[in-house]
Amino acid sequence: MSERCLVGLMLAAIMRLMAGIKWSCQCNRHEVDTKLPRLAGEILNDWDAVITFVGDPDVPPTNNDDAERAHRNAVIFRRISFDTRSVEGSRLYAAALSVIDTCRKHRTDPWAYGSAQITAGRANTLLSTVPAQVRT
């Protein structure tokens, strides 16, 4: 069997599997007294995003690795500092971690980005909330 034929068979199998998942979600969307209808509705509402990884090899099937990695620093901080001791402190720490992580993903220096944001705020000007390349 040729490679092209095998690829065609695999794609057909994937399409059948996706159709089965979608059908199952549609059937269970109206169940009563379970969490299943909510999950089915969420999957159906975001169907294109849910199946993106099937057609794009650069998109991982889950984001668990990134989420686990991002969460790790917060857990370590909480353990060594005995938490932030206030709701405001927790929110500030979560926001700071989010900014630092986003800057790293955009290959931007978090300190330079933060400094640029503070400078812009003092001058009453707006900067993008998504960090661009900020060179130090």
C-alpha positions, 0 to 999 in steps of 0.5 A, spaced: 500 500 500 502 506 498 504 512 503 499 516 500 493 511 500 495 510 508 495 517 509 488 517 506 486 512 510 489 515 517 485 522 515 478 518 514 479 514 520 481 521 524 475 524 520 470 519 523 473 519 530 472 527 530 465 526 527 463 521 533 466 525 538 461 531 535 455 527 535 456 524 542 457 532 544 450 533 540 447 527 543 449 529 550 448 536 550 441 536 553 442 531 559 439 532 565 442 533 572 449 532 570 455 536 568 455 532 561 451 537 558 455 543 560 462 540 557 458 537 551 456 545 550 463 547 551 466 543 546 461 544 541 461 552 542 469 551 541 469 546 536 474 549 531 479 550 537 478 543 540 480 540 533 485 545 531 491 540 533 489 535 528 490 540 522 496 543 524 502 539 527 505 546 530 499 546 535 500 541 541 493 537 543 494 539 550 496 545 553 498 542 560 505 542 559 505 550 559 500 550 564 504 546 569 510 549 567 507 556 569 504 554 575 510 551 578 513 557 580 507 560 583 507 553 587 514 553 589 513 561 591 507 559 596 511 553 599 517 557 601 514 564 603 508 561 607 503 564 602 502 572 600 498 573 607 492 577 603 487 577 597 491 583 594 498 580 595 495 574 591 492 577 586 498 582 585 503 576 585 498 572 580 498 578 575 506 579 576 507 572 574 502 572 568 506 578 565 513 575 566 511 569 563 508 572 557 514 577 556 518 570 556 514 567 551 515 574 547 522 574 548 521 580 551 525 583 558 520 583 563 523 589 567 524 593 561 517 591 559 514 593 566 519 600 566 516 602 559 509 601 562 510 605 568 513 610 564 507 610 559 502 610 565 506 616 568 505 620 561 498 618 560 500 614 554 497 607 552 502 601 550 500 595 548 498 590 553 502 584 549 509 585 550 513 587 543 520 586 543 523 591 548 530 591 548 535 593 554 
